[in-house]
């Protein structure tokens, strides 16, 4: 998976990694509280994004992705990009699994037509 031009290792079949991602999303973004100035809001949101990437993919991942910039647009785009790729990987994986399993499932319509 590539986020902001940086390759991060993501395996949709690795339950421990998926659990880390899901837990981090839940704790970091479930109840975002916006308080204070716009600058404080940017810093708070970006720190949540940085923590998310570090918790999910290992310490230092946020620095690789963002460098030392604390930029609201960059953080927001990275999070959206991650979520888009994450959902796409899950859908692709499910389609591949169901396609493989489909050959073992008799087609109901074909069975009914034979009666």
C-alpha positions as CSV (number, residue, x, y, z in Angstrom):
1,X,0.0,0.0,0.0
2,X,1.3,3.5,-0.9
3,X,0.4,6.5,1.3
4,X,1.8,9.9,0.3
5,X,4.4,8.2,-1.9
6,X,5.6,5.9,0.9
7,X,5.2,2.1,0.7
8,X,3.8,0.6,3.9
9,X,3.3,-3.1,4.4
10,X,-0.3,-4.1,4.7
11,X,-1.6,-7.6,4.5
12,X,-5.4,-7.8,4.6
13,X,-5.1,-11.5,5.6
14,X,-3.0,-10.8,8.7
15,X,-5.5,-10.7,11.6
16,X,-3.1,-9.1,14.0
17,X,-2.4,-6.2,11.6
18,X,-6.1,-5.8,10.8
19,X,-7.0,-5.8,14.5
20,X,-4.4,-3.1,15.1
21,X,-5.8,-1.0,12.3
22,X,-9.4,-1.5,13.4
23,X,-8.6,-0.7,17.1
24,X,-6.6,2.3,16.2
25,X,-9.3,3.7,14.0
26,X,-11.8,3.2,16.7
27,X,-9.8,4.8,19.4
28,X,-8.4,7.7,17.4
29,X,-11.3,8.8,15.3
30,X,-14.5,7.6,16.9
31,X,-15.1,10.7,19.0
32,X,-13.0,13.5,17.6
33,X,-13.3,16.5,19.9
34,X,-12.6,19.9,18.3
35,X,-11.6,22.5,20.9
36,X,-9.6,25.7,20.8
37,X,-8.2,27.5,17.8
38,X,-7.9,26.3,14.3
39,X,-4.2,25.7,14.8
40,X,-4.9,23.6,17.9
41,X,-7.5,21.6,15.9
42,X,-5.0,21.0,13.1
43,X,-2.3,19.8,15.6
44,X,-4.8,17.6,17.4
45,X,-6.1,15.9,14.2
46,X,-2.7,15.4,12.7
47,X,-1.3,13.9,16.0
48,X,-4.2,11.5,15.9
49,X,-3.3,10.6,12.3
50,X,0.4,10.2,13.2
51,X,-0.5,8.0,16.2
52,X,-2.8,5.9,14.0
53,X,0.0,5.1,11.5
54,X,2.6,4.5,14.2
55,X,0.3,2.2,16.2
56,X,-0.9,0.3,13.1
57,X,2.4,0.0,11.1
58,X,5.1,0.5,13.7
59,X,6.9,3.4,15.3
60,X,8.4,5.9,12.8
61,X,5.8,5.2,10.1
62,X,4.3,8.7,10.5
63,X,7.7,10.3,10.1
64,X,8.3,8.3,6.9
65,X,4.9,9.4,5.5
66,X,4.7,13.0,6.7
67,X,8.2,14.0,7.5
68,X,8.1,16.8,10.1
69,X,5.1,18.6,8.5
70,X,2.0,19.0,10.5
71,X,-0.4,19.8,7.6
72,X,-4.1,19.3,7.9
73,X,-4.7,18.7,4.2
74,X,-1.9,16.2,4.0
75,X,-3.1,14.3,7.0
76,X,-6.6,14.2,5.8
77,X,-5.7,13.1,2.4
78,X,-3.4,10.4,3.8
79,X,-6.2,9.1,6.0
80,X,-8.7,9.1,3.2
81,X,-6.2,7.4,0.9
82,X,-5.5,4.7,3.5
83,X,-9.2,4.0,4.1
84,X,-9.9,3.8,0.3
85,X,-7.0,1.4,-0.2
86,X,-8.0,-0.6,2.9
87,X,-11.6,-1.0,1.8
88,X,-10.5,-1.9,-1.7
89,X,-8.0,-4.6,-0.5
90,X,-10.8,-6.1,1.7
91,X,-13.3,-6.2,-1.2
92,X,-10.7,-7.6,-3.6
93,X,-9.7,-10.3,-1.1
94,X,-13.4,-11.2,-0.5
95,X,-14.1,-11.4,-4.2
96,X,-11.1,-13.7,-4.7
97,X,-12.1,-16.0,-1.9
98,X,-15.7,-16.2,-3.0
99,X,-14.6,-16.8,-6.6
100,X,-12.5,-19.8,-5.5
101,X,-15.3,-21.1,-3.2
102,X,-17.9,-20.7,-5.9
103,X,-16.7,-23.7,-7.8
104,X,-17.5,-25.9,-4.8
105,X,-21.0,-24.4,-4.4
106,X,-23.6,-26.0,-6.7
107,X,-25.6,-23.4,-8.6
108,X,-29.2,-23.4,-7.2
109,X,-30.8,-22.3,-10.5
110,X,-29.1,-25.1,-12.4
111,X,-30.1,-27.7,-9.9
112,X,-33.7,-26.5,-10.0
113,X,-33.8,-26.5,-13.8
114,X,-32.7,-30.2,-13.8
115,X,-35.8,-31.2,-11.8
